[in-house]
Amino acid sequence: MADTVTAAELLVVLADPTRRQVVELLAEHPRRAGELAEAVGTSRSAMSQHLRVLVETGVIDDERLPEDARARQFRLRGGALAGIQAWLDQLQAHWRIQLDAFKRQTERKSR
């Protein structure tokens, strides 16, 4: 897993619709790879590749199940998307400042 993943890297990873769908499914509850492949409608080998990318970038975690050491369960990692949220917060703050300035300017002109 990467120690620090930038918002840009996360956006690239989540640009893939299958990976976004996996994240949405894992937001509901942890699942096995086979469950995810079936829910998304993709092959197990394709799902394996998507899961590897999501694990490597720290978006999701995997764990071995005690009842079957061969099986893994995947879950959304807490705070994994914080980089994107921080970036969006910065953009929103910028636009709030710009819109407030525009509002003040138009109010001055209308007086």
Rosetta silent file (secondary structure, phi, psi, omega in degrees, C-alpha in Angstrom):
SEQUENCE: MADTVTAAELLVVLADPTRRQVVELLAEHPRRAGELAEAVGTSRSAMSQHLRVLVETGVIDDERLPEDARARQFRLRGGALAGIQAWLDQLQAHWRIQLDAFKRQTERKSR
SCORE:     score description
SCORE:     0.000 S_00000001
   1 L     0.000  140.028  178.011    0.000    0.000    0.000 S_00000001
   2 L   -71.911  138.476 -179.905    1.214    3.468   -0.797 S_00000001
   3 L   -66.882  -48.433  179.385    2.021    5.585    2.266 S_00000001
   4 L  -128.518  119.875  178.384    0.659    8.778    0.790 S_00000001
   5 L  -111.117  127.406 -178.849   -1.733    8.781   -2.097 S_00000001
   6 L   -76.845  163.064  176.396   -2.567   12.127   -3.613 S_00000001
   7 H   -59.620  -38.054  179.757   -6.057   13.223   -4.534 S_00000001
   8 H   -62.985  -43.080  178.520   -5.002   13.057   -8.188 S_00000001
   9 H   -64.273  -40.806  177.628   -3.904    9.429   -7.822 S_00000001
  10 H   -63.201  -41.245  179.581   -7.163    8.546   -6.070 S_00000001
  11 H   -63.919  -37.200  177.079   -9.169   10.212   -8.823 S_00000001
  12 H   -64.219  -45.435  179.790   -7.289    8.190  -11.448 S_00000001
  13 H   -61.667  -42.894 -176.177   -7.981    4.967   -9.541 S_00000001
  14 H   -85.058   -0.074  176.154  -11.661    5.853   -9.106 S_00000001
  15 L   -67.586  -24.005  179.339  -12.059    6.966  -12.733 S_00000001
  16 L   -76.737  123.796 -176.886  -12.744    3.333  -13.547 S_00000001
  17 H   -61.228  -33.579  178.884  -16.503    2.657  -13.212 S_00000001
  18 H   -65.580  -42.811  179.832  -15.946   -0.891  -11.943 S_00000001
  19 H   -66.879  -37.603  176.185  -13.707    0.326   -9.118 S_00000001
  20 H   -62.347  -40.813  179.255  -16.221    3.033   -8.200 S_00000001
  21 H   -65.215  -38.984  176.937  -18.936    0.394   -8.056 S_00000001
  22 H   -61.345  -44.447  179.303  -16.740   -1.803   -5.831 S_00000001
  23 H   -61.342  -42.741  179.012  -16.198    1.132   -3.462 S_00000001
  24 H   -63.200  -41.248  178.709  -19.951    1.770   -3.334 S_00000001
  25 H   -65.823  -41.611 -179.163  -20.640   -1.909   -2.586 S_00000001
  26 H   -72.183  -20.384  175.129  -17.981   -2.032    0.125 S_00000001
  27 H   -66.558  -26.494  178.096  -19.445    1.110    1.692 S_00000001
  28 H   -74.448  -49.267  178.234  -22.502   -1.046    2.458 S_00000001
  29 L  -174.710  159.622  178.965  -20.552   -3.907    4.077 S_00000001
  30 L   -61.072  149.993 -178.767  -17.419   -6.060    3.614 S_00000001
  31 E  -146.272  159.125  173.434  -17.562   -8.639    0.818 S_00000001
  32 E   -84.277  160.746 -178.277  -15.545  -11.431   -0.755 S_00000001
  33 H   -59.064  -42.163  179.977  -14.059  -11.053   -4.227 S_00000001
  34 H   -61.396  -40.321  176.903  -16.521  -13.519   -5.742 S_00000001
  35 H   -60.912  -44.362 -178.568  -19.467  -11.558   -4.348 S_00000001
  36 H   -64.959  -44.169  179.939  -18.061   -8.361   -5.812 S_00000001
  37 H   -59.767  -43.832 -179.958  -17.417   -9.936   -9.221 S_00000001
  38 H   -65.771  -44.849 -178.301  -20.972  -11.248   -9.345 S_00000001
  39 H   -63.998  -35.333 -177.292  -22.531   -7.976   -8.181 S_00000001
  40 H   -86.619  -23.322 -179.438  -20.550   -5.948  -10.723 S_00000001
  41 L    82.629   40.856  179.387  -20.943   -8.465  -13.523 S_00000001
  42 L  -128.677  168.697  179.201  -17.279   -9.074  -14.255 S_00000001
  43 L   -73.581  159.505  178.069  -14.985  -12.095  -14.246 S_00000001
  44 H   -64.312  -36.744 -179.459  -13.157  -13.116  -11.091 S_00000001
  45 H   -68.560  -39.190  176.644   -9.791  -12.466  -12.736 S_00000001
  46 H   -65.208  -41.504  178.859  -10.815   -8.935  -13.775 S_00000001
  47 H   -62.300  -40.018  179.299  -12.151   -8.313  -10.256 S_00000001
  48 H   -57.712  -41.701  178.893   -8.867   -9.528   -8.803 S_00000001
  49 H   -65.374  -43.008  178.571   -6.999   -6.886  -10.809 S_00000001
  50 H   -63.453  -43.229 -179.623   -9.363   -4.124   -9.677 S_00000001
  51 H   -63.844  -38.531  178.562   -9.084   -5.221   -6.047 S_00000001
  52 H   -60.193  -44.963  179.558   -5.283   -5.254   -6.267 S_00000001
  53 H   -61.928  -44.593 -178.719   -5.269   -1.630   -7.474 S_00000001
  54 H   -66.524  -36.995  177.013   -7.669   -0.574   -4.700 S_00000001
  55 H   -69.078  -45.682 -177.805   -5.619   -2.361   -2.024 S_00000001
  56 H   -62.066  -31.802  179.639   -2.303   -0.973   -3.328 S_00000001
  57 L   -91.037   -1.320  175.444   -3.615    2.596   -3.229 S_00000001
  58 L    81.947   13.231  178.959   -5.074    2.120    0.250 S_00000001
  59 L   -74.513  -37.895  179.024   -8.715    2.584   -0.720 S_00000001
  60 E  -129.068  161.856  173.477   -9.643   -0.849    0.630 S_00000001
  61 E  -116.601  156.218  172.590   -8.183   -3.435    3.007 S_00000001
  62 E  -125.016  152.680  178.733   -8.306   -7.180    2.766 S_00000001
  63 E  -143.594  146.683  175.143   -8.273   -9.730    5.535 S_00000001
  64 E   -77.197  141.258  179.217   -8.078  -13.492    5.746 S_00000001
  65 E   -87.904  133.639 -176.449  -11.160  -15.111    7.167 S_00000001
  66 L   -60.504  -32.623 -177.701  -10.526  -17.292   10.241 S_00000001
  67 L   -77.571  -16.997  179.989  -12.852  -20.035    9.006 S_00000001
  68 E  -152.267  101.024 -174.896  -11.064  -20.326    5.631 S_00000001
  69 E   -63.096  -18.499  179.252   -7.458  -19.135    5.346 S_00000001
  70 E   -81.570  -23.817 -175.682   -7.713  -19.144    1.543 S_00000001
  71 E   -88.336  143.423  176.069  -10.634  -16.710    1.479 S_00000001
  72 E  -122.799  148.242  176.239  -10.237  -12.979    1.785 S_00000001
  73 E  -118.639  141.565 -177.302  -12.791  -10.361    2.627 S_00000001
  74 E  -112.154  143.779  178.673  -12.498   -6.778    1.439 S_00000001
  75 E  -142.296  150.847  176.818  -13.643   -3.657    3.248 S_00000001
  76 E   -67.032  134.727 -177.776  -13.538    0.059    2.588 S_00000001
  77 L   -84.929  128.850  178.712  -10.658    1.619    4.473 S_00000001
  78 L   -58.478  130.615  177.618  -11.599    4.367    6.906 S_00000001
  79 L    76.944    5.900 -175.920  -10.365    7.746    5.741 S_00000001
  80 L   -62.424  -30.219 -176.443   -9.219    6.357    2.401 S_00000001
  81 L  -102.101   15.779 -178.499  -10.914    9.114    0.461 S_00000001
  82 H   -61.103  -34.039  178.995   -9.874   11.943    2.777 S_00000001
  83 H   -62.132  -40.418  178.204   -7.457   13.300    0.174 S_00000001
  84 H   -68.915  -41.981 -179.920  -10.269   13.809   -2.305 S_00000001
  85 H   -62.354  -41.369  178.626  -12.477   15.375    0.360 S_00000001
  86 H   -63.061  -41.868  179.026   -9.721   17.809    1.355 S_00000001
  87 H   -63.776  -44.538  178.071   -9.218   18.798   -2.282 S_00000001
  88 H   -63.144  -39.049  177.566  -12.960   19.322   -2.760 S_00000001
  89 H   -61.646  -40.037  178.061  -13.111   21.401    0.431 S_00000001
  90 H   -64.154  -43.776  178.386  -10.325   23.639   -0.925 S_00000001
  91 H   -62.040  -44.007 -179.277  -12.170   24.101   -4.211 S_00000001
  92 H   -62.993  -41.781  178.506  -15.405   24.889   -2.431 S_00000001
  93 H   -62.681  -42.020  178.482  -13.683   27.464   -0.199 S_00000001
  94 H   -59.587  -48.285 -178.057  -12.125   29.102   -3.263 S_00000001
  95 H   -68.823  -32.426  176.783  -15.474   29.359   -5.053 S_00000001
  96 H   -63.076  -43.278  178.588  -17.213   30.629   -1.918 S_00000001
  97 H   -63.276  -45.213 -179.379  -14.680   33.469   -1.715 S_00000001
  98 H   -63.015  -43.879 -179.064  -15.085   34.238   -5.433 S_00000001
  99 H   -68.802  -36.905  176.222  -18.887   34.213   -5.245 S_00000001
 100 H   -63.442  -41.664  178.497  -18.923   36.393   -2.123 S_00000001
 101 H   -64.457  -41.762  178.009  -16.680   38.932   -3.881 S_00000001
 102 H   -63.084  -42.237  179.419  -18.942   38.882   -6.936 S_00000001
 103 H   -61.849  -45.313  179.269  -22.010   39.376   -4.740 S_00000001
 104 H   -62.401  -40.776 -179.865  -20.434   42.365   -2.976 S_00000001
 105 H   -63.863  -45.789 -178.824  -19.434   43.890   -6.314 S_00000001
 106 H   -69.003  -33.553  177.350  -22.905   43.535   -7.812 S_00000001
 107 H   -67.696  -37.129  177.709  -24.534   44.920   -4.656 S_00000001
 108 H   -65.428  -40.734 -178.129  -22.243   47.982   -4.795 S_00000001
 109 H   -70.500  -30.284 -177.896  -23.105   48.597   -8.440 S_00000001
 110 H   -79.562  -10.793 -179.891  -26.863   48.318   -7.805 S_00000001
 111 L   -81.749    0.000    0.000  -26.816   51.064   -5.138 S_00000001
